[in-house]
Amino acid sequence: MITILTPTYNRKYIIQKAYQSLLQQTDKDFEWLIIDDGSTDETETLIKSFIREKKIKIRYYYKDNGGKHTALNYGIKKIKSKYTLILDSDDELLPNCVELVHRKWLTYENDLQIACLSFLKIFPNQEVIGKKYTESEVRSNHIDFRYNKNLLGDMCEVFKTDVLKKYPFPIFPNERFLSEAIVWNQIALDFDTIYINEPIYMADYLEDGLSKSSLKMRYYSPWGAAENANMFLLKRFKLSIRVKNAILYDGFSLIAHISVRQIIKKSKNKWLTILFLPAGITFWILLKVKFK
């Protein structure tokens, strides 16, 4: 029914936590698909020991290191189930996760306009991550509900797999980081999401995780960072978001050594790009000083 997709890199020391949470699921109608993005810490040996236990269905694949988004592309191509949930290798699912996801999708699976069910994530202390909302369920999309209403903070998305297959992450040579928002926003232009006010996922933001080093990762992957910011320049986003991302788009484009002419030509909002170019140049200088 569902594939739980885990991209991982050098997480032998903690991926056992994710495994144990899957063993505790009240509904075992799932497979665990692990994409090892070039680990050097004997992750493979550990995962194969899990497979030998035969307690849950596990598929494991190893690929050369290319970043989480490349591991997601690799894994999504191999998924045959109807739905896909991405579980980071340092996190865990609550025991009723698969059961709740299964039950909720029975209600919405035939609605062709719905691509995703989105649930809450919590911290280990049980506190909800991000801003809360009061409704039990809301039909909207990633752009309007998450950004325009400022309901930020990670959520757990469960996508129809056939939709994910149509929206692969773009790949930029020699870049190993790309925000997942670039795809979630693209999907939001075409499909709706059902937001369900129940937690199914527990997240722990470790010091060696991507969330802790997002700005640095974007600095060293500027083509992807610029392309992601460019998506936020669409008129679907409220003005304050477009202004912020005009600065980010200009700054990261300059870091990528893209000419001003090309920056303006490729922009999804040329007037904002031009207007905030001085601020983008300042941002570019500050980043160069910070990460030199």
N, C-alpha and C positions, 0 to 999 in steps of 0.2 A: 504493500500500500504506500509506504513512504521510504525514501532513502535519506538517511542521516549522513550528510556529507561533511567530512572533516579534513580540511587541508592542514598539514602539519610540517613543522621544521624544527628539528632538535628539541622536541618536547618529551623525550623518554621519561624525564624526571617527573612529569605531571599528567601525562595522558591517561594514566591509570584511573584518575578521578572521573574522566569522561566515560571510560569503560564501565566502571562500577555503576554509574548513574544509568547506563543503558541496561545493565543486568537487572536493575530494579524496576524497569518499566512494567506497568500493569497490563500493557498490550504489547505483545511481542511481534506484531505484524509489521516489521521493518527490517531493513538491512543497514549495516554500518559500512560506508564506503570511505576508506582512508586514502588520501593522496599525499604521499610523502614527497615534499618539495626539496629533495636533495639532502636529507638529514645525514649528519656524520656522527651521530651519538648512539648508534645501535637501536634506533627506533624500530627498524625492521625486525630485529630479533624479538623484541618485546611484543610487537603486534602479532607475529607468527605464533607466539606462545598463547595469545588470546584465541587465535584461530583454532589451535589444537584443543582448547578447552571445549569447543563446540557448544557454547552456551547461547550464543546469538549468531546470526549470519553476518560474516565479515568478509569484505573484499578489500584487498590492499594492493596499491600500485606505487611504484617508485618512479620519479622523474627527476631530471636535472633541475637545479634551483632556478626559479624564475620569478618568484613572488607569489603571494596568495592568490591574486587574480588569475594567474596562469594555471595554478593548481585547480581553481574552481572551473575554469574552462575545460581542463583535462578531465575532471571528474564528471561534470555535467554531461559530457558526450557519452559517458559510459552508463548513465542512469537509465533504467527501464521502467521504474515505478512511476505512478501517477503524480506523486508529490515529492518535493525536496525541501529538507530543512538543513541549514548550515550550522554545524556545531563546532565552534573553535576548540582547539585541542587542550586549552587550559580551563575550559568551562564544563558545565554539566547540565543535564536536563532533569526537571522535577519528575518524580515517579509516574505521575498521571499524564505526562506530556503527550505521548503517542496516542493514548486513549482519547484525550480531549481533542487533539488534532483530527483524529479519525472521525469522531462524532460530529465535529463542526463542519468538516468537508462534506459529509453526507447531505447537509442542508444546502450547500452552495455549489456542489461539483458540476451541476448542469447549467449553471449560469456562465455563459461564454464570455461575459464582460468582466468577470472576476478572475484575476490572475493569482491572488495571494490572500492568505489569512495572516494577520499580524497580531502576535500576542505580546504580553509584557515580559521583560527581563527583571530579575531582582538581584541585589547584592547578597553575599553570604549572610548578612544580618537581616535578611528578609525585606529590606527597604526597596521599593520600586525604583528602577533606574529611570531618570528623566522626569519630565512633568507628567502629572496624572491627569486623567480625564474622567468624567463622571458617568457617561453613558456605558451600558453593558456591551453594546456593539454599535459600531459606526461604519457606514459605507462611505468611502471617500477614495483618496489616492495619496501616494507618497508626497506629492508636491503640495497639495492643498491642506492635507491633514497634518503632516509632519513639519513642513517648513512655513507655510503661510499662516498656520495657527500656532507656530512656535512650540510644538509638542516634540521637542528634541530629546535626545537620549536614546540609547540603543533599544530596539525591539527585536523580537524573534519572528522573522518572516518565514512562512511556509508556502512555497510557490508551486503552481502547476508546472511540472517538469517540461512539458512541451512549450510553455512560454519561455522558460529560461533558455531553452535550446535556441530560440530565435533571437536572443539578445546576448551574445557572447561579449565578454570584456575585451575592449580594444587592447592591442599589444603594441608597446612602444619599445624599440630596440634598446637593450642595455638598461631598461628601467624595471625595478623590482617592486614598485609600490603603485597601487592605483585604488582610489576610494571606490567602495562598492556603490556609492550614491550615483555614480555615472550611469550605471545600469538600472538601478531602482528608479531613477528619475525618468529614464527613457521608457521604461515599462509604464510608468504613471501617465505618460502622454497618451497611451493607448488603452489602458486597462484600469479597473478599480481594485481596491483592496477592502477587505472587511477587517476592521480593527476590533479586537476582542479583549475586553478589560479583565483578563485573567493571566497570571504568570505561569510560564511553563519552562523557564530557562534561568539558570543561575550563573552569573558572570563574575569573574574576578580579574581585575585589570592589573596584570603583573608588570614589573619593571622592564622585562624583556619583551613585552608585547607591543604590537603595532600601535595601539591607541596611545601609549605613553610617548611614542616618538614620531607622531604623525607629521609635525611640521618639518622635522629633519628628513623624514622619508620623502616628503613631497619636494623638498629642496633638491634632493638627489634623483628625483624622478619628475623633472619639471614639465616635460611634454604631457604626461598624463595629468599632472596637477592643473596645468593650463586648460586642457581639454575638459576636465571636470568642472572647473570654474566657469568655462564658457557656457556649459549647459545651464547654469544658474542665471544667465543673462536673458533667457527667454521671458517673454511677457507673462507667462503663467505664474512666475514668481513675483511676490510683492516687491515694491521699489527698494526697500532697505536691503533686501537680499541681493538684488541686482547690483546695487551700488558697491556693497562689500565685495562681491565677486568680480566686478569690473576691475577693482584694485588687484585682487588676486590673479585674475587672468593676465593683466598687464605685467605684473611682477614676475610670475612664473614663466611667462612667455619670454621675457627678457633674460631670465636665468637660462632658458633653453636656447638662447642666442637666435631667437626669431626676430627678424627685422620689424621695425615699427609698421612698415607698409603691409607686411604679411599679417601682423597682429590685428590691424584694423580690417583687413580683407576677410580674415577668417572669423571675425567676431560675430556673434549672434545679436549684438546690440552695439552698432558702430558708434553711436553718439555717446553712450556711457563710456565706452572704451576710450574714446578721444578725450572726453571731459575729465576722466580720472587718471589719465596717463601720468601726470606729475606725481600723484599719490602712488601709482604703481611703480614708478621709478624710485621713489623713496623706499617703498617696501623692498624692492630688489636690492638696493644698497644695504638696508638693514640686515637682510638675510645673508648677503655676502660677508658682512662683518661678523655676524653671529656664527656662521659655519665655515669660515675661511680656515 
